[in-house]
């Protein structure tokens, strides 16, 4: 198959660790390993749609306005849509917003645009059963047009010598909680996590992409006044993987997560996992993680305390290694493509 992957152009100057970008990048590589040709489309080069078997676009909405046009063309490729919906708004509210976008051609809502793009696509590929339900009930898309393909992860083992160097150079404790994300996004809930670990008196290391603003200022102030909180900022991939392997618990108490790719990485390298119950995580981690209500400080504290004294074990690592690789994701996505091309 010749497959075109299309992302919004602003990703070129955005956070290099963006989860949507990571998903598309790794799926593209895995599809190529399976023998398919993947064209990474960009607005500086024209690529006729007739030359593609599949056109797969990610995120959608205003950033890719009009992508669904030409759906009646006989030579058009199979149109595949991967929406990324990270929100706790009710399906009823989503449905209302989607319908508002259909009242008049010049009235736009994000949900209305997503609905138009989903209806015009041959198949909508979701990251979890939760997202599938949101697409069907929130946007009103028929179940026959919606498929679930779980994301995956591939992380190389970290040499023990490099882990020892990272631990020494960063002066890390023997046991700590780790949080890696775009942690100044309010959705990542880093402020409540800081309060939870501070209450317990256990060490917390925060790393990832950050932006100046109120969240960054508050986090910095809390770190300055607590001996248990370390903020490392953005780190390279090798150091990140070493931190995953060194930490005792990885905590991602976001308001909502579609997958939690960082949590998959940490789990594959042996960490215990405390993660939000909202969104897709239960599909990925099953009984091998502790789930929290991200809006309840006591719930986060209790979960961290629960796993803090537990020894490390391989159940989560084995589950991820067996079921949640990018190769498995590409295999399932290939089956979705093939089914709809056959139609």
C-alpha positions, 0 to 999 in steps of 0.5 A, a space after each residue: 500500500 502507498 499511504 499518505 500521513 498528514 499532520 497539522 503543519 504547526 507541529 513542525 515548530 511545536 513540542 518535539 515530544 508531542 504525543 500525536 507526533 510520536 504516534 504518527 511517527 512511530 506508526 509510519 516507521 512500523 508500517 514501512 517495516 511491514 513493507 508499505 510505502 509511507 509518504 509524509 505529506 507536507 504543504 511545501 510539496 504537492 502530492 496528487 491524492 490519486 497516487 495514494 491508496 490511503 490518506 490518513 490524517 491526524 487530529 483534524 479540526 480547524 488545523 486541517 479544515 477542508 481535508 474531507 472535500 472531494 469524497 465523491 471523487 472516483 480516484 480518491 484514496 481511502 480516507 482515514 481519520 485519527 481524531 485526538 480528543 483529550 477532554 472530560 466534557 460530557 458526550 451530551 455537551 459534545 453532541 450539542 456543540 457538534 450540532 451547533 456547527 451545522 446550523 449555518 455554513 458560517 457557524 463553526 465549532 470544533 466539534 462540528 468540524 470534527 463531525 464533518 471530517 469523521 462523517 466524510 472519512 471511510 473509517 475513524 481510528 480511535 486510540 481506545 474504547 473511551 475515545 470510540 464511545 466519544 466519537 459515536 455518542 458525542 459526534 454521532 458517528 455510526 459504529 460501523 465507521 469507527 475502529 479501535 487501534 491501540 497505540 504501542 511503544 518500543 524502548 531499548 533497555 538502558 545500560 546499567 553503567 549509563 543509569 549509574 552515571 545519570 543517577 550520580 550526575 543528577 544526584 538522584 535518591 535511590 527511590 523516587 516518583 517520576 513525572 514526565 510530560 508537558 508539565 506546564 499544561 494544566 491538563 497534566 495536573 502537575 501542581 496537584 501531584 506536587 502537593 500529593 508527594 509533598 504531603 507524603 514526604 517522598 521524592 518527586 522528579 519532574 521533567 519534560 517540555 515546559 512553557 512560562 506562565 502561572 503553572 511554571 511559576 507555581 511549580 518553581 516556587 514549590 520546588 524551591 521550598 521543598 527538599 523533595 521536589 526536583 524540576 529538570 526541564 527538557 531532557 534527551 531521550 537517553 536520559 529520559 529512558 534512564 529515569 524511567 528505569 531508575 524511578 520506583 513509581 511513574 505518576 501521570 495524574 492528568 485530567 485526561 489521557 488518550 493513551 499516556 505514551 510516557 506511562 507506557 515507556 516507564 512501564 516497559 522499563 519496570 516502573 510501577 504506574 499510578 495514572 488517571 482513570 479518565 480516558 484511554 489508560 484502562 484499555 492499555 494497562 488493565 489491572 497492572 496500574 493504580 488508577 486515580 481521580 485526578 481531581 482528588 488530592 487524597 486519591 493521588 496520595 493514597 495511590 502513591 503510598 500504596 505502591 511506594 512500599 511494593 517491590 518492583 515486579 515484571 507483570 506490567 513490563 511483560 504485558 506491555 512487551 507482549 501486547 503494546 508494541 508499535 508493530 502490533 499497532 501497525 498490524 491492526 491498522 493494516 487490517 483496518 486499511 485492507 478492510 476498507 480498501 476492499 469495500 
